[in-house]
Amino acid sequence: MIPDQPLATVLGVGTTAQGELPGLSPDEIAVDAALLALNDAGIDKSRIDGLVTCKAYGNFGIDTDIARLLGLNPAYSATLDYGTCNFSLHLATMAIQTGMASCVLLLYGTAQRSMGHDFSTPVATGVYGERDYGFLNIAGPAAMGMRRYMHDYGLTEEKLAAVAMTFRQNASLNPLAIRGKPMSLAEYLAEPYIVRPMRRPDICMVSDGGAGLIVCHPDLAQELSGRQQVHVVAMAQAGGQRSFQNPNQLNRPWIGTAAQRLRDRYGVTPEDIDVLYIQDPTSLWVLQMLEAYGFCGRGEAGDFIAGGRIGLGGELPVNTNGGQLAESYMWGWLHLCEAVRQLRGECGQRQVAGARVAQHCSTKAFDRAATSVLATW
């Protein structure tokens, strides 16, 4: 069941080129994304009374810096330290629901590739010796989690390949994508391991880029735009901040708490979802979230993704843009932009016919999970 009372409405989205953008700072890239989002929404920046930004590597993207570059004095503003787009969307929606803002600009820009960031930092606080165990960036702990998953459920590397192969195929229809060449099973198996059993296609790239969204109160959105509206109708979060005090932390079963809250509060179930977007720094995230959000049972994701089920034309299209494994590494921002465009029917060759409801599932590494449901009617 999809709620018929929207929490907020996405009025516009904007995405810059992705890959390498030399000569541009993260803030400049974010401003470019803002201008694209404003143009897409068909509004002037004077309508913006809220600003949510997200720190890129190097401590860029602070709300005061971005506001100055854009010439804004928003009534409400905030900067998230790790603002994957779901968390930023949730914060903007809460500001709208409490009346602190009526039209919020969400922004992220990064030049992490051009600036040479190596991502060689522990994925958590370090209190459990993450650096000593090689848990630097997401690849190490994800490989450990994948090895545990394979042991518990018998997943093979040949079955795992379906994730990367599907997303490469989707990306081949996306002009924005960096890894836009389709990949065969033989080509996947020939790729080198980064941290076994994770091969290069199982781990996202490092890339520059920007994305922006404009989220409004539903009443204001009706006033400002006559186009088809895409609404935020449900959202939930869950936390795993106790880290390795949690059982089986590397496979993050606590994500299921967000799914339960989504069902209990809003009545949303997997059967309601037409297209699914999973923030995918690694292939493991896809398996975990398909199971945690109830699209298949525990340990069944390897079989679930077989036979084209998650591809375009399949029963549950996932990451129609190619995701972080094939489109670009943007902390899930491009997933949400793609979801909005899918629900508007603007995705050309990769358009999912009749798509009316999209779900976006994301996490901050092994700390917390967030999910949003978007719908149009």
C-alpha positions as CSV (number, residue, x, y, z in Angstrom):
1,M,0.0,0.0,0.0
2,I,1.4,3.4,-1.0
3,P,0.4,6.4,1.2
4,D,-1.6,9.0,-0.6
5,Q,-0.5,11.9,1.6
6,P,3.0,13.0,0.4
7,L,5.6,14.2,3.0
8,A,7.4,16.3,0.4
9,T,7.7,16.7,-3.4
10,V,10.8,16.6,-5.5
11,L,10.5,19.5,-7.8
12,G,13.8,19.3,-9.7
13,V,17.0,17.3,-10.1
14,G,20.3,18.2,-11.7
15,T,23.4,16.1,-12.5
16,T,26.7,17.3,-13.8
17,A,29.1,15.3,-16.0
18,Q,30.8,12.5,-14.1
19,G,34.4,11.0,-14.2
20,E,37.2,13.6,-14.2
21,L,36.4,17.3,-13.9
22,P,39.9,18.9,-13.6
23,G,40.2,22.5,-12.7
24,L,36.9,22.6,-10.7
25,S,36.6,22.5,-6.9
26,P,33.9,20.4,-5.2
27,D,32.0,23.6,-4.4
28,E,32.1,24.8,-8.0
29,I,30.8,21.4,-9.1
30,A,28.0,21.5,-6.5
31,V,27.0,25.0,-7.7
32,D,26.8,23.7,-11.3
33,A,24.5,20.9,-10.1
34,A,22.4,23.5,-8.3
35,L,21.9,25.5,-11.5
36,L,20.9,22.4,-13.3
37,A,18.4,21.5,-10.6
38,L,16.9,25.0,-10.6
39,N,16.5,24.9,-14.4
40,D,14.9,21.5,-14.2
41,A,12.4,22.7,-11.6
42,G,11.7,25.9,-13.6
43,I,12.2,28.2,-10.6
44,D,14.5,31.0,-9.6
45,K,16.9,30.7,-6.6
46,S,14.8,33.3,-4.7
47,R,12.3,30.5,-4.0
48,I,14.9,28.5,-2.1
49,D,14.6,29.0,1.7
50,G,16.4,25.8,2.8
51,L,19.8,24.4,2.0
52,V,21.2,20.9,2.9
53,T,24.8,20.2,1.8
54,C,27.1,17.3,2.2
55,K,30.8,17.3,3.0
56,A,33.0,15.9,0.3
57,Y,36.4,14.6,1.0
58,G,38.7,17.5,2.0
59,N,36.0,19.1,4.1
60,F,34.3,20.8,1.1
61,G,30.6,21.5,0.6
62,I,29.9,23.5,3.8
63,D,26.5,25.2,3.7
64,T,27.9,28.7,4.4
65,D,30.4,28.3,1.5
66,I,27.8,27.0,-0.9
67,A,25.3,29.6,0.1
68,R,27.8,32.3,-0.5
69,L,28.7,31.0,-4.0
70,L,25.0,30.7,-4.9
71,G,24.1,34.1,-3.4
72,L,21.6,32.6,-0.9
73,N,20.5,33.4,2.6
74,P,18.3,30.4,3.4
75,A,16.2,30.5,6.6
76,Y,17.2,26.9,7.2
77,S,20.5,25.2,6.4
78,A,22.6,22.3,7.5
79,T,25.6,20.3,6.4
80,L,25.8,16.5,6.9
81,D,29.2,15.0,7.5
82,Y,28.3,12.0,5.4
83,G,25.2,13.0,3.5
84,T,24.3,10.1,1.2
85,C,21.3,11.4,-0.6
86,N,18.8,9.5,1.5
87,F,20.0,11.1,4.7
88,S,19.9,14.5,3.1
89,L,16.5,13.9,1.7
90,H,15.2,12.8,5.1
91,L,16.6,16.0,6.7
92,A,15.0,18.2,4.1
93,T,11.7,16.4,4.4
94,M,11.8,16.9,8.2
95,A,12.5,20.6,7.8
96,I,9.5,20.9,5.4
97,Q,7.2,18.9,7.7
98,T,8.1,21.1,10.7
99,G,7.7,24.4,8.8
100,M,11.3,25.4,9.0
101,A,11.5,25.6,5.2
102,S,9.2,25.2,2.2
103,C,11.6,24.7,-0.7
104,V,15.0,23.0,0.1
105,L,18.0,22.7,-2.2
106,L,20.0,19.5,-1.6
107,L,23.6,19.5,-3.0
108,Y,26.7,17.4,-3.3
109,G,29.8,18.0,-5.3
110,T,33.2,16.2,-5.3
111,A,36.5,16.3,-7.1
112,Q,37.9,13.3,-5.3
113,R,39.4,11.7,-8.5
114,S,41.0,14.9,-9.8
115,M,42.3,15.7,-6.3
116,G,43.8,12.2,-5.9
117,H,42.0,11.0,-2.7
118,D,43.1,7.4,-2.0
119,F,40.4,6.4,0.5
120,S,42.9,4.6,2.6
121,T,41.2,5.3,5.9
122,P,39.5,3.0,8.4
123,V,35.8,2.6,7.8
124,A,34.9,3.0,11.5
125,T,36.2,4.7,14.6
126,G,39.2,2.4,14.9
127,V,38.3,1.1,18.4
128,Y,38.2,-2.5,17.1
129,G,41.6,-2.4,15.3
130,E,40.1,-1.9,11.9
131,R,43.4,-0.6,10.5
132,D,45.3,-3.6,11.9
133,Y,42.9,-6.0,10.1
134,G,43.2,-4.2,6.8
135,F,39.7,-2.6,7.0
136,L,40.8,0.4,5.0
137,N,38.0,1.9,2.9
138,I,35.0,-0.3,2.2
139,A,36.6,-3.0,0.3
140,G,38.3,-4.9,3.2
141,P,35.3,-5.3,5.5
142,A,32.9,-5.9,2.5
143,A,35.2,-8.8,1.4
144,M,35.0,-10.3,4.8
145,G,31.3,-9.9,4.8
146,M,31.1,-11.5,1.4
147,R,33.3,-14.4,2.4
148,R,31.0,-15.0,5.5
149,Y,27.9,-14.8,3.2
150,M,29.4,-17.4,0.8
151,H,30.2,-19.7,3.7
152,D,26.7,-19.5,5.2
153,Y,24.7,-19.6,2.0
154,G,26.8,-21.3,-0.7
155,L,26.9,-18.2,-3.0
156,T,29.4,-18.8,-5.8
157,E,31.4,-16.1,-7.7
158,E,29.5,-17.0,-10.8
159,K,26.2,-16.1,-9.2
160,L,27.7,-13.0,-7.7
161,A,28.7,-11.8,-11.1
162,A,25.1,-11.1,-12.0
163,V,25.2,-7.9,-9.9
164,A,28.1,-6.3,-11.8
165,M,27.0,-7.7,-15.2
166,T,23.4,-6.3,-14.8
167,F,24.6,-2.9,-13.8
168,R,27.1,-2.7,-16.6
169,Q,24.3,-3.5,-19.0
170,N,22.1,-0.8,-17.5
171,A,25.0,1.7,-17.7
172,S,25.4,1.0,-21.4
173,L,22.1,2.8,-21.9
174,N,23.1,5.8,-19.7
175,P,25.2,8.5,-21.4
176,L,26.3,9.7,-17.9
177,A,27.9,6.4,-17.0
178,I,31.6,5.9,-16.6
179,R,31.7,2.1,-17.0
180,G,29.2,1.9,-19.9
181,K,30.5,-1.2,-21.6
182,P,28.6,-4.5,-21.1
183,M,30.5,-7.3,-19.5
184,S,30.2,-11.1,-20.0
185,L,30.6,-13.7,-17.3
186,A,34.0,-14.7,-18.7
187,E,35.1,-11.1,-18.6
188,Y,34.0,-10.7,-15.0
189,L,35.8,-13.8,-13.9
190,A,39.0,-12.6,-15.7
191,E,39.0,-9.4,-13.7
192,P,41.6,-9.2,-10.8
193,Y,40.7,-9.5,-7.2
194,I,40.9,-6.3,-5.2
195,V,40.2,-8.1,-1.9
196,R,39.2,-11.7,-2.5
197,P,36.4,-12.6,-3.3
198,M,35.7,-9.0,-4.4
199,R,36.9,-8.3,-8.0
200,R,37.3,-4.9,-9.5
201,P,33.7,-4.8,-11.0
202,D,32.4,-5.5,-7.5
203,I,33.8,-2.2,-6.1
204,C,32.8,1.3,-7.1
205,M,35.2,3.7,-8.8
206,V,36.6,7.0,-7.6
207,S,35.0,9.8,-9.6
208,D,34.3,13.5,-9.7
209,G,30.7,14.8,-10.1
210,G,27.8,16.8,-8.7
211,A,24.1,16.3,-8.0
212,G,21.3,18.4,-6.7
213,L,17.7,18.1,-5.8
214,I,15.0,20.6,-5.0
215,V,12.4,19.3,-2.5
216,C,9.3,21.4,-1.7
217,H,6.2,21.3,0.4
218,P,3.6,19.5,-1.7
219,D,1.3,22.5,-1.7
220,L,4.1,24.8,-2.9
221,A,5.1,22.3,-5.6
222,Q,1.5,22.4,-7.0
223,E,1.8,26.2,-7.2
224,L,5.2,26.2,-8.8
225,S,5.0,23.4,-11.3
226,G,2.3,22.0,-13.6
227,R,4.4,18.9,-14.5
228,Q,3.9,15.4,-13.2
229,Q,4.8,15.4,-9.5
230,V,7.2,13.0,-7.8
231,H,6.4,12.7,-4.1
232,V,8.3,11.5,-1.1
233,V,5.7,9.2,0.5
234,A,7.6,7.2,3.1
235,M,11.0,7.0,4.8
236,A,12.7,5.1,7.6
237,Q,16.1,4.7,9.2
238,A,17.9,2.1,11.4
239,G,21.3,2.1,13.1
240,G,24.2,-0.2,13.7
241,Q,26.4,2.2,15.6
242,R,27.4,-0.5,18.2
243,S,29.6,-1.9,15.5
244,F,31.0,-5.3,16.3
245,Q,28.9,-5.5,19.5
246,N,26.2,-6.4,17.0
247,P,25.9,-10.0,15.9
248,N,27.1,-10.7,12.3
249,Q,27.9,-7.0,11.9
250,L,29.6,-7.4,8.5
251,N,26.4,-8.6,7.0
252,R,24.4,-5.9,8.8
253,P,21.1,-7.7,9.6
254,W,20.0,-4.6,11.5
255,I,19.1,-3.0,8.1
256,G,15.9,-5.1,8.4
257,T,14.8,-2.8,11.2
258,A,14.4,0.0,8.6
259,A,12.3,-2.2,6.4
260,Q,10.1,-3.2,9.4
261,R,9.6,0.5,10.3
262,L,8.6,1.2,6.7
263,R,5.9,-1.5,6.8
264,D,4.7,-0.6,10.3
265,R,4.4,3.1,9.8
266,Y,3.5,3.5,6.2
267,G,2.2,0.1,5.1
268,V,4.8,-0.1,2.2
269,T,5.8,-3.7,1.2
270,P,8.1,-5.1,-1.5
271,E,5.1,-5.8,-3.7
272,D,4.5,-2.1,-4.0
273,I,7.9,-1.3,-5.6
274,D,8.3,-1.0,-9.4
275,V,12.0,0.1,-9.4
276,L,14.6,-0.3,-6.7
277,Y,17.8,1.7,-6.1
278,I,20.5,0.3,-3.8
279,Q,23.5,2.4,-2.9
280,D,26.2,0.0,-4.0
281,P,29.8,0.7,-3.1
282,T,30.2,-3.0,-3.4
283,S,28.2,-5.9,-4.8
284,L,27.6,-7.2,-1.3
285,W,25.3,-4.3,-0.5
286,V,22.9,-5.4,-3.2
287,L,22.5,-8.9,-1.7
288,Q,22.2,-7.6,1.8
289,M,19.5,-5.0,1.0
290,L,17.4,-7.3,-1.3
291,E,17.1,-9.6,1.7
292,A,16.8,-7.0,4.5
293,Y,14.0,-5.2,2.7
294,G,12.1,-8.4,2.1
295,F,12.5,-8.8,-1.7
296,C,13.7,-12.3,-1.0
297,G,14.5,-14.5,2.0
298,R,17.7,-14.6,4.0
299,G,20.4,-16.3,1.9
300,E,18.3,-16.3,-1.2
301,A,19.7,-13.2,-3.0
302,G,22.2,-15.2,-5.1
303,D,19.3,-17.1,-6.7
304,F,17.0,-14.1,-6.8
305,I,19.4,-12.0,-9.0
306,A,19.8,-14.8,-11.5
307,G,18.0,-15.0,-14.9
308,G,17.7,-11.3,-15.4
309,R,15.3,-10.7,-12.6
310,I,16.9,-7.4,-11.5
311,G,17.7,-6.2,-15.0
312,L,15.7,-3.9,-17.3
313,G,12.7,-5.9,-18.3
314,G,13.0,-8.1,-15.2
315,E,10.6,-8.6,-12.4
316,L,12.4,-6.0,-10.2
317,P,14.7,-3.6,-12.1
318,V,17.5,-2.5,-9.8
319,N,19.8,0.5,-10.4
320,T,18.6,1.2,-13.9
321,N,21.3,3.9,-14.1
322,G,24.1,1.4,-13.5
323,G,24.6,2.4,-9.8
324,Q,27.9,3.2,-8.1
325,L,29.5,0.1,-9.7
326,A,29.0,1.4,-13.2
327,E,27.5,5.0,-13.4
328,S,29.6,6.9,-10.9
329,Y,30.6,7.0,-7.3
330,M,28.3,9.6,-5.8
331,W,27.2,8.2,-2.4
332,G,23.7,7.4,-3.8
333,W,22.9,10.8,-5.1
334,L,22.6,9.7,-8.7
335,H,20.3,6.8,-7.7
336,L,17.8,9.3,-6.3
337,C,18.0,11.5,-9.4
338,E,17.5,8.5,-11.6
339,A,14.5,7.4,-9.5
340,V,12.8,10.8,-10.1
341,R,13.5,10.6,-13.8
342,Q,12.2,7.1,-14.0
343,L,8.9,8.1,-12.4
344,R,8.6,11.0,-14.8
345,G,9.2,8.7,-17.7
346,E,12.3,10.5,-18.9
347,C,14.9,7.7,-19.1
348,G,14.7,6.8,-22.8
349,Q,16.0,3.3,-23.6
350,R,16.3,2.3,-20.0
351,Q,12.8,3.5,-19.0
352,V,10.8,1.0,-17.0
353,A,7.3,0.9,-18.5
354,G,4.6,1.9,-16.0
355,A,7.0,2.8,-13.2
356,R,5.0,4.6,-10.5
357,V,6.8,3.7,-7.2
358,A,10.6,3.7,-6.5
359,Q,12.5,2.8,-3.4
360,H,16.0,4.0,-2.6
361,C,18.0,2.1,0.1
362,S,21.3,3.4,1.4
363,T,23.7,3.1,4.3
364,K,26.6,4.9,5.9
365,A,29.1,2.0,5.7
366,F,28.4,-0.2,8.8
367,D,26.8,2.5,10.9
368,R,23.3,3.3,9.8
369,A,20.7,2.6,7.1
370,A,18.1,4.9,5.4
371,T,15.3,4.2,2.9
372,S,12.9,6.5,1.0
373,V,9.9,5.7,-1.2
374,L,9.0,8.0,-4.0
375,A,5.7,7.8,-5.9
376,T,3.8,9.6,-8.7
377,W,0.1,9.5,-9.4
